[in-house]
Amino acid sequence: MRYCPFPGRVVGHPSVLEGSIEEIAASAATLTARPGRLRARPVSAYRHSTADIADLTRAVVDASAGPVIAAGSVTSAEQIDTLAAAGAWASPSGSAIFDGLLPGAPDVAAQVRAVLALAAAAPGAADR
């Protein structure tokens, strides 16, 4: 088991990501520079109210010493593509699948297959 804290200021429930892109990227750099740093860093780009999602994700990817997991409120094929193109290593889609929001809905297995196919076809997939 590994602890993967989010960079930036994550507040409330459901969580909201606050701060500028620069502050969040700096937080990611600090977290991944610590001894025993974690393999992956999560970022809740789609839970930021004003930042450009691709710019935020790319900044965290560039600042992190390791792969970035784009988590939180990822509910469409377009969002998965945006995160992948920005360099995200992975994007969990648990709630979206259980809520039937992704291609293949309402069947859970069909949605999982669709998400895996989207991930495999996303820009930069061969590098992940």
N, C-alpha and C positions, 0 to 999 in steps of 0.2 A: 504494500500500500504506500502511496506517495501523496504528500501534501502539495497542492498546486495553488497557491494564493493568487488572486487576481491583482493585476497592477492597477494603479489609479485609486480613486475613492469609489467604493461600491457601497451604496446605501439603500435601506428599505427592503421591503418584500412585496411583490417581486423586486429583485434588485435593480438598481439604476446605476449606471456608470457616470461619474462626474469628473470634471477637470478638462483641461485643454489636451489636445493631442500630444503636445510637447511634454506636459506633466505626466501623462499616462505612459508615454514611451520612456521617460526618465525613470519612472517607477519600475517598469519592466527591466530596464538595464540594471538597476540597483538590486532587484530581487534575483536576477540570474547571475549576478557577479558574486554573490555570497558563496562561501565555501560549502561544498556539498549541494550545490545548486541542483534544481530539479530538472528532469529531462524535458518537460514541456511547461509552457506558460499559457494559462487561459486568458482570453480577453472577451468581454461582453460588448462587442462593438455595436450590435443592434439594440443594446439597452442604453446607448448614449443618445440624448435628445437632440443634439445639434451637430455633432461631428459627421463629416463625410466618412461613411463606413469603410470604403476602400483605403482612404488616406490614413485613418486611424489604425486599421489592421496592418497596413504596410509599415507604419511607423513602429508599431510594437514588434513586428517581425524583424525589422532592421535593428532594433535596439536590443533584442533578446539574444542571449547566448544559448540557443536551442530552439526547438520547434515551438510553434504557437498553436494552441487549440482555440478556435473561435466558438465560444459557447454562449447560449442565451438568446432566446427569441429568434432562432433560425427556423423559418417556417415556409420557405419556398425554394424551388430550384434556382431561381435568379439569385437569391441570397447566397446559396451554396456556391454558385459560380463566382459571385463577387468576392467572397472570402477566399476562395481558392486562388483566384487571379491575383489577390493581394498578398499571397504567400502563406496563408494559413495551412498548417500541417493536417489538421483534423477539425471536424465540426460535428459535435454530437447533435442528434435530432430527436431525442427521446420524447419530449412533450408534444412536439409537432406530429410525430407518428401516432402517439396515443390519442391525439385530438383529431386525427384524420386530415391533416392539412397538406400532406405531400402527395406527389403523383402515386397512384396505385390505391388511394384511399377508397373505401374504408378498411381494406384488408391490411393488417399490420405487416405480414410477411411480404406482400407486394410493395408496400412502401419502403421497407428495408431494402429490398432488391433495387428499387428505383433510386434510392439514395446512394447505394453502393455504385450503381451504374453512373450516376451523376458525378460522384467523387472520382471515379476512374477516368471519366471523360473531361474533367475540369482542367483548365489551364495549369500546367506545371505538375500534373498528377504523377508523371513518371519520375519526378524529382522527390516525391514524398515516400 
